[in-house]
Amino acid sequence: MDRTEQWTAALAVFYLATLALVYVLDEPRVWLLWAVGMVVVSGGVLIAFNRSTPVDDDGVAEQHSE
């Protein structure tokens, strides 16, 4: 398992654990906060991974031309 797969698995476990907690509490405000929180967490992880692995288009083009 590479780093992104490990983070994806951890995010899924976190998502399900917090979902179970919110389900037990069953309060509309908690559901709303949970939904907003999951969007923020998921978006943050996506942004972090997209910034940590930039693609260098010039380097790829130079390798193919050789």
C-alpha positions in Angstrom: 0.0 0.0 0.0 1.4 3.4 -1.0 1.0 6.6 0.9 -2.2 7.7 -0.9 -3.9 4.4 -0.3 -3.0 4.5 3.4 -4.5 8.0 3.7 -7.6 6.9 1.8 -8.1 4.0 4.1 -7.5 6.2 7.2 -10.0 8.7 5.8 -12.6 6.0 5.2 -12.2 4.7 8.8 -12.4 8.2 10.2 -15.5 8.9 8.1 -17.3 5.7 9.2 -16.4 6.1 12.9 -17.7 9.7 13.0 -20.7 8.7 11.0 -21.6 6.0 13.6 -21.2 8.6 16.4 -23.4 11.1 14.6 -26.0 8.4 13.9 -26.2 7.5 17.6 -26.6 11.2 18.6 -29.2 11.8 15.9 -29.3 15.6 16.3 -29.9 17.8 13.2 -27.2 20.3 14.2 -24.7 17.5 14.7 -25.5 16.1 11.3 -25.0 19.5 9.7 -21.7 20.0 11.5 -20.5 16.5 10.6 -21.4 17.0 6.9 -19.5 20.3 6.7 -16.6 18.8 8.6 -16.3 15.9 6.2 -16.3 18.2 3.2 -13.5 20.3 4.8 -11.5 17.2 5.8 -11.9 15.4 2.4 -11.2 18.6 0.5 -8.1 19.3 2.6 -6.7 15.8 2.0 -7.3 16.2 -1.8 -5.6 19.6 -1.9 -2.7 18.3 0.2 -2.1 15.4 -2.2 -2.5 17.4 -5.3 0.1 20.0 -4.0 2.6 17.4 -2.8 2.9 15.7 -6.2 3.2 18.4 -8.8 3.6 17.3 -12.4 6.4 18.8 -14.4 5.2 18.9 -18.0 8.5 20.2 -19.4 10.5 17.4 -17.9 8.1 14.8 -19.3 8.2 16.4 -22.8 12.0 16.4 -22.7 12.2 12.7 -21.8 10.0 11.7 -24.7 12.0 13.8 -27.2 15.3 12.0 -26.5 
